[in-house]
Amino acid sequence: MALVIAIPAWAARPYRGGAVATAHPMASEAALRMLDKGGNAVDAAVAAAFTLAVVGPYHSGLGGGGFALVHDAKTGTTQVLDFREVAPKGATRDMYVKDGKVVPGLSTDGATSVAVPGAVAGYLELLEKHGKLPRAVVLQPAIEAATKGFWVSPKYQQIATLRRDCLRQDPEASRIFLAKNDQGEPDVPPIGYLVRQPELARTLQTLAKSGPKPFYSGPLAQAMVDTVKAGGGLLTLEDLAAFKTRAHEPLEGSYRGYRILTMPPPSAGGLAVLQVLGAMERLRPKGLDYRNPEDLHLYVEAVRRVYVDRVKYLGDPAFVKIPMESLTSSGYIADLAGGIDPKKATPSASLLPPMEGANDSTLKKPGTWYDSPAAPGQTPAQPPSPEKKNTTHISVIDKDGGAVALTTTVNYAFGSCVVAKGTGVLLNDQMDDFAARPGVPNAYGLVTGEANSIAPGKVPLSSMSPTLVFSRDDPKKVMLAVGSPGGSTIPTTVIQVISNIVDAGMDVSRAVGAGRLHHQYLPDELWVDRWGLEPATQAALEAKGHKIRRQETWGDAEAVYSDPKTNLRYPASDPRNEGAGLGQN
Ligand code: DON
């Protein structure tokens, strides 16, 4: 049995000043520019967020929403800002159901899937409240990226291929994000093609000059409403004018003496992170033995159970009463851990019978990990499947110890595929995160319950889990900022990065790169990524009754580790993707 190991911080590049990790080098460079100008972690994170809105249109943007944890090193306090989209006033519980069935595509593609965007309000509020630099300075890198363009990379191609048909439905989106092929049809652009977004540059300039107002009640608002209305969607000027960000208390817990702050509801992610880590600590008080099948089994069983809680209890806390105190109490965690059979997998259906419609396959999207066929036997991993890179995470720790963990999204790849005419603003399809019919899986194969049914003004339940882990010696000093995209897999990615550092003693680069395992109650399968397991370990888990599904890869963890002893910072961008970790020397 492994002992809890002292955390090493080698094998990654150290920086003496601030450091940042994001999913795109241009966004990390934008953040670094702010740090070099004397900006703090918030200036850096907001510059990165606006730049990602330009260079990563498939995962986030002005038409999306998200969550941020902001740690102020001076006061030692951490604040949470929730700027996730809300359902328009005209939304109804059964708006995506016809003749008792969920209509495929209605909540993921086109104007009918658009929720009221929150990203602009959120990013600018973060800057206004916690930043040091002027708005025009912080938005400058994004404006430059939109004007000069960014080049199409293999990832861009992969994701645009997944959404080509959807993008083709919208003339504006096709013009901006696709390029004419030899037959003159809009198609996935070749590698190296420059995506320039002059309309988006103008929109960003407007925001730099005037703040969020034009977006929520001015000409930009009008353009969004006109476009969505023309496509049969519900967004109104009243919805935009009424949009408000929400402040929450961070969800607090600990793992083996390390204090953890994470995202409360309307994310289901933070709760899952704390519950699973709590159960692991209880079941293995001396630490987890890396890739020991006995320990992996316990981890999977804990995860399975917390995803059941998600179905039963979680939704927008402004609409449903969530028994948070009980769900995070040590008695509850003890019961959860105590219910696990160390010898064999518990069938998910015995914990909570699947609701009617759970096997409704009409919403499955071809080519996604949920829909990809199970590989027979153990090896090899499936051929690359286009993963949904449609959320992104930014981690920053500045030279003074201020930190931001910010996860932001337009939901599915390229959101709704609808661009508000003349603005360059790509709109989200966040409505798909509601339970279109409680019990019926969404685009991530994820089942949620009645608590997450659609209602006007309600926030759809999220998995996004921006998280801060603090030094054991000083619980006010951030040691790790971390988060990831990956829909339903986000919480397990965050859990595994933390455990890889705390239990396995990995440096942060290795911790974000290591293979991953995921379960989510339904489908009752253990997902294993390309580097997740060796055959012998997999066989040991199968012998316990786990049905294994090999997947290509998922997630894109972006993390910054700050060594509590040396104060050196180590950024790490997931090697599965095209991001970059940068820092100040
Ligand atoms: O908020 C959520 O949980 C989803 N809208 C996130 C989507 C996502 O991460 C997909 N990424 N690959």
Residues whose N, C-alpha, C, O or C-beta is under 5 A from the ligand:
A	BS01	DON	K388 K389 N390 T391 T409 N411 D433 L461 S462 S463 M464 P485 G486 G487
